């Protein structure tokens, strides 16, 4: 299952536990997308980046971390 398939599954779980006011699942390219188009500045308490940071090229790491830090 890829990321595009996972998001609808998370949003429309049969048990109805997905609540976008508390959790927002989306995909983006942290090396070039502006994450603040999806998430308001300083609105995030936790970011789950499982297997994400290890896939970022070293020369892109600072900009990716700054992008995440903004939210």
PLY file of the C-alpha trace (Angstrom):
ply
format ascii 1.0
element vertex 71
property float x
property float y
property float z
element edge 70
property int vertex1
property int vertex2
end_header
0.00 0.00 0.00
1.49 3.36 -0.96
0.90 6.74 0.72
-1.87 7.75 -1.68
-3.79 4.59 -0.80
-3.16 4.92 2.94
-4.67 8.38 3.46
-8.23 7.47 2.37
-8.03 4.34 4.50
-7.10 6.41 7.54
-9.82 9.00 6.92
-12.67 6.61 6.34
-12.08 3.83 8.80
-15.16 1.78 9.47
-14.91 2.46 13.20
-15.05 6.22 12.56
-12.06 6.99 14.78
-10.41 9.35 12.28
-11.06 12.96 13.28
-9.37 15.57 11.09
-9.67 18.22 13.80
-7.25 16.14 15.91
-5.19 14.31 13.28
-4.49 15.25 9.68
-3.02 12.64 7.35
-1.57 13.91 4.09
1.38 13.36 1.84
3.93 15.86 0.69
7.51 16.11 -0.48
9.26 17.76 2.46
12.23 18.64 0.25
10.18 20.97 -1.95
6.53 21.35 -0.80
5.47 24.10 1.60
4.02 22.12 4.48
2.17 25.21 5.74
-0.23 24.85 2.81
-1.54 21.77 4.65
-0.94 22.64 8.29
-1.15 25.97 10.13
2.03 27.44 11.60
2.77 26.27 15.16
-0.30 24.00 15.23
1.41 20.62 15.53
2.26 18.89 18.81
3.78 15.74 17.28
4.96 14.75 13.82
5.35 11.09 12.92
8.20 10.76 10.44
8.71 7.02 10.42
11.34 6.13 7.81
11.22 9.68 6.44
14.37 11.37 7.67
16.59 8.44 6.70
15.44 8.88 3.09
16.34 12.60 2.87
19.52 13.53 1.09
22.04 15.17 3.46
22.07 18.42 1.46
18.27 18.71 1.87
18.14 17.84 5.59
18.37 21.40 6.97
15.56 22.71 4.76
13.37 19.69 5.58
13.84 20.16 9.33
13.12 23.89 9.01
9.96 23.07 7.05
8.78 20.69 9.79
9.79 23.07 12.57
7.55 25.82 11.15
4.44 23.83 11.98
0 1
1 2
2 3
3 4
4 5
5 6
6 7
7 8
8 9
9 10
10 11
11 12
12 13
13 14
14 15
15 16
16 17
17 18
18 19
19 20
20 21
21 22
22 23
23 24
24 25
25 26
26 27
27 28
28 29
29 30
30 31
31 32
32 33
33 34
34 35
35 36
36 37
37 38
38 39
39 40
40 41
41 42
42 43
43 44
44 45
45 46
46 47
47 48
48 49
49 50
50 51
51 52
52 53
53 54
54 55
55 56
56 57
57 58
58 59
59 60
60 61
61 62
62 63
63 64
64 65
65 66
66 67
67 68
68 69
69 70
